[in-house]
């Protein structure tokens, strides 16, 4: 399977199963399009007719290009066969160990964001705060069930986790005290809206957190429209100086400023550039996931502009990079030389199998987006997984288990997409959220184009 597209002046051909990316001229682009289903003599005839006015393209050039394409196919760099399908069956049978927990330490929040998937942090239930005893037991549960995994990830989430930050501190300290004995290493992440950031918290986060996610939607008017305090005020002016102070002290450690774009700001690149101009150089911007009836919900009519915005973003990132003012965009991070193993590319995030969410009272869910849906309650941190049939259902979810993924060139990059989004959009873990798929494919095209542009620029400098 191949995917061909033109972007930013490049003719790009992606070979899905080998991962090879080719940048070709117009003639090769057309020949590759015809190659698999057209006899060579007909390709020659078609190209001679198409390029009749191009005196610099001869029959010999066409024959040589066909030979080049044939060579690439023989070398396994074009039109490669799918060698991974059978792995999906092996993945279903595999024994999995838990390597990551999302600790929902606070089912409460000091903001009241209109689009919050967690119902203003309460997850459609009562407000709750995790005790240290629950957090401690969650760490023990992870250590007891991690198997061969040496690095264990713990995400502090909410609601707003800093509303329970002293317990967060104690949980981190407890986990650190177990590392040497267990021969494991913990990596912590925390997501915050920033209202409770102060120097003591910042120092703690910068010492202990492998990554910190800061929630900011972009321009002041965009951010304040939906991210309000409980008394109805916008939070932009209060949190931006705190975020800037945090990032200044963060040094070269990982962080992301993460926003959400909606129907209200389909021109979301302006929000990304605004955040970059504020001094933030690690950025993420996610499409809102919400009830389609909400006035801020994205629609099919928004897709052309969303596509355009992703292209604008990629081109501007290249321009800023050339001027020494580059920044990272999470969805354009792509490693074409190595990247994740094929098992990961097939099965995805590991929700329900290697990754679980823990509520303030110790209940287990496949991930934070399932919390509150009792049909997906998997057990608890004392008894472990009490519904193995549900875990087995998640083991079977991958890019080969979804019918609509079978002809998609991007499936080994998205692994079939987010199971929670699939469930909420279609009622099935093996469904596809078509809107999210469309957006993902566009982001991949832009990310690959950026890699192409960077490689071309590097070669030009060497020559």
PyMOL commands that set and color helices and strands:
alter all, ss='L'
color gray80, all
select helices_A, chain A and resi 26-35+40-50+59-74+85-93+132-144+161-182+199-208+220-226+236-250+263-265+269-277+300-322+330-332+342-347+368-370+374-376+388-395+403-405+411-414+419-426+434-462
alter helices_A, ss='H'
color red, helices_A
select strands_A, chain A and resi 2-7+10-15+21-24+100-104+106-107+128-129+151-157+185-192+209-215+256-261+282-287+328-329+355-358+363-365+377-380+384-385
alter strands_A, ss='S'
color yellow, strands_A
deselect
rebuild
show_as cartoon
